Amino acid sequence: MALEAYADRVVEADRQWEEWRQIEELSEGADAVLDLLARTARDDMAVAEIEGMTGQAAVVAEALTSAVESAKKAAVIALPPPAATA
C-alpha cells in the first residue's frame, strides 16, 4: 500500500513538473509576442495619427488655395488694368 501511494505521488509530481515546464516554455516566447503586440499597436496609432495629419493638411491646402484665389480676384478689382503699350 505504501509503495502504491509513493508511486501515485511520483506520477503526480511528474505531471506537475511537466505542466510547469510547459508554462516556462510558453513564457519564454511571451516577451517576443508582447514586443510584437506593442509594435503593432504603435504602428496602428502612428497610422491613425498620420491619417489625421493628412486630413489637416488637406484642410490647410484648401484654405490656402481659397485665399490665393480671393487675393487674385481682389487684385483684379483693386488694381488698374495694365497700360497698353504701342
C-alpha positions as CSV (number, residue, x, y, z in Angstrom):
1,M,0.0,0.0,0.0
2,A,2.8,2.5,0.9
3,L,4.6,1.7,-2.4
4,E,1.4,2.4,-4.4
5,A,0.9,5.7,-2.6
6,Y,4.5,6.6,-3.3
7,A,4.0,5.7,-7.0
8,D,0.9,7.9,-7.1
9,R,2.8,10.8,-5.7
10,V,5.7,10.4,-8.1
11,V,3.2,10.3,-11.0
12,E,1.5,13.5,-9.7
13,A,4.9,15.2,-9.2
14,D,5.9,14.3,-12.8
15,R,2.6,15.7,-14.1
16,Q,3.1,18.9,-12.2
17,W,6.7,19.2,-13.3
18,E,5.7,18.7,-17.0
19,E,3.0,21.4,-16.6
20,W,5.5,23.8,-15.0
21,R,8.0,23.1,-17.8
22,Q,5.3,23.8,-20.4
23,I,4.4,27.1,-18.7
24,E,8.1,28.0,-18.6
25,E,8.4,27.2,-22.3
26,L,5.4,29.3,-23.2
27,S,6.5,32.2,-21.1
28,E,9.9,32.3,-22.9
29,G,8.1,33.3,-26.1
30,A,5.9,35.8,-24.3
31,D,8.4,38.6,-24.5
32,A,8.6,38.3,-28.3
33,V,4.8,38.2,-28.5
34,L,4.4,41.3,-26.2
35,D,7.0,43.1,-28.3
36,L,5.1,42.3,-31.5
37,L,1.9,43.5,-29.9
38,A,3.5,46.7,-28.8
39,R,4.9,47.4,-32.2
40,T,1.6,46.6,-33.9
41,A,-0.3,48.9,-31.5
42,R,2.4,51.6,-32.0
43,D,2.1,51.2,-35.8
44,D,-1.7,51.4,-35.7
45,M,-1.5,54.6,-33.6
46,A,1.0,56.1,-36.0
47,V,-1.2,55.3,-39.0
48,A,-4.2,56.9,-37.3
49,E,-2.1,60.0,-36.4
50,I,-0.7,60.2,-40.0
51,E,-4.2,59.9,-41.4
52,G,-5.4,62.7,-39.1
53,M,-2.5,64.9,-40.1
54,T,-3.2,64.2,-43.8
55,G,-6.8,65.4,-43.3
56,Q,-5.5,68.5,-41.6
57,A,-3.0,69.2,-44.4
58,A,-5.8,68.9,-46.9
59,V,-7.9,71.5,-45.0
60,V,-4.9,73.8,-44.8
61,A,-4.2,73.3,-48.6
62,E,-7.9,74.1,-49.4
63,A,-7.7,77.2,-47.2
64,L,-4.5,78.4,-48.9
65,T,-5.9,77.8,-52.4
66,S,-9.1,79.7,-51.5
67,A,-7.0,82.6,-50.0
68,V,-4.9,82.8,-53.2
69,E,-8.0,82.8,-55.4
70,S,-9.6,85.5,-53.3
71,A,-6.4,87.5,-53.5
72,K,-6.3,87.2,-57.2
73,K,-9.9,88.4,-57.5
74,A,-9.2,91.3,-55.1
75,A,-6.2,92.3,-57.2
76,V,-8.2,92.4,-60.4
77,I,-10.7,94.7,-58.7
78,A,-8.3,96.9,-56.8
79,L,-5.5,97.3,-59.4
80,P,-5.9,99.4,-62.5
81,P,-5.7,97.5,-65.8
82,P,-2.3,97.3,-67.3
83,A,-1.5,100.2,-69.7
84,A,-1.5,99.3,-73.3
85,T,1.9,99.6,-75.0
86,A,2.2,100.6,-78.6
